[in-house]
Amino acid sequence: MDRLNSYLINFPRTQLANTPTPLEKMPRLSENINGPVYFVKRDDLTGFAGGGNKARQLEYSFGDAIKNGATRILITGAVQSNYVRSAAAAAAKLGLACHVQLENRVGGMPGIYHSSGNVLLNKIFGASSSTFPIGEDEAAADNNIANIAKGFIKKGEKPYLLTLSADTKPLGSLGYMRCAGEILDQINDLEQPIDAIVVASGSAATHVGLLLGLRLLGSKISVHGICVRRDTHQQIARVEGITRLAEDLIGCGKLVEDDDIRCHDDWLTPGYGKTNQSVYEAMALAGSLEGIVVDPVYTAKSLAGAIGLYRQGLLHKGQRILYLHTGGMPALFAYENEITTYFG
């Protein structure tokens, strides 16, 4: 950890997450699948504002915002974005104003999708909001939120923008570099090592930070990213690009090799925020066997991937697989109609 801390010490951090989060066995799921031995890293239990991985990411973003004298946070993301919800809560906790821009990335959804879950929490946390109708144009969304920021500047405020475009300074990845050290400490308490980690890969801050943190600490554990928004080719390019930015940011040189970057889009169809049969299977298995809730957008797809990679022969019987649970429970309620139809 000393090596890792030497790279992170100069970046301001505001603690939001309750860490370390538990690392637990999933014995009943493992028995049901009859393949790998599954473990879960419970980052759904980070505690802040409904839990999830975004709390770790935002610690460094808000540290930077406060250092730069920000008075207002502006953030753009999907309608049911966990990132947006966590940022709104962090702003409230730290005494900053917040404006959220909600991008309509998932078409054809019922009214409850636009009023429940994270949308409702944003309001409770006191954030103002606006909508952006174009769902899959990051550049346009970022330009629009930048224009909104200009309006606040004219009013004498100092806004700080949180965007997810691939060329943004990857401060969020620093939180998962720290998490990599936390995981390795917990693995040391197990009787055998972990062979691979499976995680949802979307904006890629979690994926990149985890992978780079492991390599910084000398670990060769493989990391499999399960695509939740883009296909395999696009996501590999994104992860690689952000990895190089993160390496430059902390000044470590190239540590992650190209073939370290593994992404799988087999569980993405029909697209971001849309469900499929494997999603419902993962939700049912996690809930009925382990009492763990996974959401349709991220964690059900990544758990489906953790199971599916074994069924495809990419993971093997007897291997010890760590599934990183990134949270997302609040968004579950926005999918009430679909989930109720499936579970009856």
N, C-alpha and C positions, 0 to 999 in steps of 0.2 A: 504493500500500500504506500510505502514511502516514495517509491518511484512514481506512482500515479499522482500522489499529492504534490510532488515537485512540479508537475505539469499544470495542475489546477489551482495552485495557491494564489496566483495573481488575478484570478477571475472572481469578482465579487459574487457572493451567494447569499440569498435570503432563504432561510429554512422554512419550508412549507410542509414537506412530507414527514410522516412519522416512520422513521426507519431505525433499524433494519426491519423489513417485512419478513414474515415467516417463509421458510422453504419446507414444504411438506411432501410426504409420500401420498400417492393416490392409489392405494392398494386395490380397491374394488374396481376401479377403471382398468388397472393393469391386468387384473384377473379376467375381466370381461373381454378385453382385446386379445389376451393370451399371446403377447408378443414382447415389446419392450417393458421395462419397469419405469413407470411414469412418476415424475415428481412435478410439483407446481411451485413457482415463485409467486407469492401472493401480493403482487403489486396492486391488486384491487383493494388492498387493505392499507394503502398509504395514508388513509384517514382524512385527508383534507378535501372538503367540498364534495364528498361522495367517492373519494378514493380514485385510484388509477395512476397510470404512468405519467400523466401530464404534470403532476405536482413536482416530480423530480426534474422534469425538463424546465419548468418555469422558475425554479429556484435561481438559475443563472440568468435567465432573461430579466427577471425582476430585480436581481442584484445589479445588473447593468442599467436598467431603467432608473433605479434610485440613484445610482452613482452619477447618472447624467442629468439628474434634477427633474425628471418627468413629473408632470402633474396629472396626466391622463394616459391611460392605455387604450390603444385602438387595435383591434384584432379582427381578422377575417377568417371564416371557416364555414363548414357545412352547417345546415340548419340544426342538426343534432350533434354538433361537434363537442366532444369531451374537452378538447383543448380550449375552446371558447368558454365553456362553462367554468373550467378551472381558472382561467385567466380573470374572468369576471369576479370570482370569489377571492382570488389573490389580491386583486385591486381593492376590493372592499376591505379586506383584512389589513392592508398596508396604507389605507387612507388615500387611495388614488381614484380619480374618476375613471369610468370605463365606457367605451362605446364599442359595440359588437356589430359586425357586418355578417349577415347570414346568407351564404351562397346556396342557391337552389340546385344542388347537385343530383338529387334523387327525384325524378319526375313521377307524376301520377300517384302521389301519396295522399292519404285521407287527411282531413282537417286536424285530427289528433296529433299527427306527425309534426304539424306546425305550431302546436300550442302546448304540448305536453313535454315530459322529460327534461332535457337540457334547456329547451326554450323557456320553460317555466322557471327553472332555476336561475337562468340569466336575469330574469325580472326580479326574483327574490333577492339576488345579490346586488340589485340596484343599477344594473347596466342599462344604458340607452341602446337602441338597436335600429338597424336599417337592413333592408334586403337587397340582394344582388341577384338578378334573375338568371344570369348566365352561369351554368353549373360547373363547367369543366374548362375554364379559361383562367388559370392562375394569374397570368400577367394582367389581364383586364381587371380581375378582382383586386389585385395589389394596387393597380393604378387608381382604382376607384376609392379605396380606403386612404390612399395618399392624398387624394383631392379632398376627402372629408377632413383629413388632418389639417390641411391648409386653412379650413374654416375655423378650426379651434385655435390655430396659431394667430389668426387675425383677432381673436377674442382675448389674446394675451396668455393663452395656455402653452404648455410645452408637452406636446404629445409624443408618445413612444409607440412605434408600430411593431406589431407582432404578425408576421406573415410566414407562409410556409413554402415560398418558391424555392427552387433548388439552389439558387445562388445567394440565399440569405445566410448571414453569419451563423454557423450552426451551434449557438450557445446551448440549445436544448440537449444536444448530444453529450455535453459535459456531465449532465445528471446521470446518464446511463454509463458513462465511464466509471463514475463512483459506484454505481450499482454493480458493475462487473467485479469490483473489489469485494463488495459485500457478498456477492454470490460465491466467489472463490473462498472466502472465509467460512461460509456455511458449508460448502462442499467438503472442506477439510474435516468437518465433524461427522461426515458420512463414512461408512466402512469401505466404500468403493467410489471411484471417480464418476463424474458425469461424462457421457460420451458426446452429447449434442444438446443444443438449446433450440427451441422452436418459439418464434415470436411473430406477431403481426407486423407487416411491413407496409406502411402507408406513406406518411410524410418522411419516414426513415430516420428520424432523430433517435428513436429508441434502438433500432436495429444497428445504426452506425455507432452510437455510443457504446453499446454492449460489445460489439465486435472489436472496436478499436481499444476499448478498455481491457478486454481479455488479452489482446496481443501486447499491449503495453506491459502487462503483468506477466508475460511469458507463457500464457495459456494457449494451447492449440485446440481447445474445444471448438467444434464446428457450430456455426449459427445458421439456422434455416429460417429465412424470412418468408412468411405466407402473405402473398399479395392480396390486398384488400381494396385497391383502387386502380392499379395499372397492371398490364400484362407483364410476364416475366422479363422480356427484353427491355421494356421501358423502366421497370423497377430496378433491374440490375444497373442500368445506366445511372439512375437517380442515386442509388446507394453508393455507387463508385464515386460519383461526382461529389456528394456530400462528405464521403469519407476523406477524399483528398482535401476538401476545404477544412475539415476537422483536424486533419494532420497538420495542415499549415497553421491553423489557429493556435494549436498548443505547441507547435514547433518541434514535433517528434520525428520528422522525416517519414518516409513511406514505410509503414509497418504492416498494413493489410495488403496481401497479395490479391491480384485480380480473381484467382480461383478460390479465394476465401469467401467471396460474395455469392451466396446461394439464395435464389428467390424462386418461388413456385406459385403459379397462378391457377392450379387445377381446381381450386375451391372458390374462385372469384366470380364465376358466372352466376347470374346475368350482369353483375357489375357492382360498383360501389353502393353500399347501403341496401342492396337487394338480397333477398334470401334464396336459399336452395335447399334441397333435401339433406345435404350433408350438414348444413347449419342447424337444422332442427334435430338431427341425430346427435350432434355434439351437445346441443342444449339439453336434450333428454338424458344423455349419458352423464354429463357433469352434474346435473341436478339430482337425478335419481340414484346415482352411485356414490357421489362425493359431497352432495349438499352445496355445490358450487354453482353460482349463476354466471353464465357467459352470455354476451349480447350478440345480436345478429350482424352487427357491422364489422366488428374486429375480432373479439375473443372467441366467438363460436367458429368463425372461419379459421382462425389460427389453431384452435383445438382440433377441428376437422382435419387440418393439415398435419398436425402431430400424429393423429391416428392414420391418416391416409398415406403418409410417407412410409409407414411400416407396411401397409397393404400393397404399396407399389414396389417394395423391396429396397427402398432407399434408407430406411432404418431397419434394424434387425432384432430378432427375438433375443431377449436377454440384455440388450443394450439399456443403459440408464439415460433416460431422456427427460430433460427439464423443460417444462412448458411455462413460459413467462405470461402470467395473467395480467393484462394491462388495464383491467377494470372495464368501465363502460356501462355499469348497471343502470344509471339514470336514463340512458337512451332506450333501454328495453321497453319502457312504458309507451314510447312513441310508436311501437310496433304491436300494440295490444291486439288490434284486429287480426293481424296475420297470425300471431302466436296463438291466440284463442282458437282460431280456425283449425290450426294444426293439432293442438293439444286437447281440444274439445272442452 
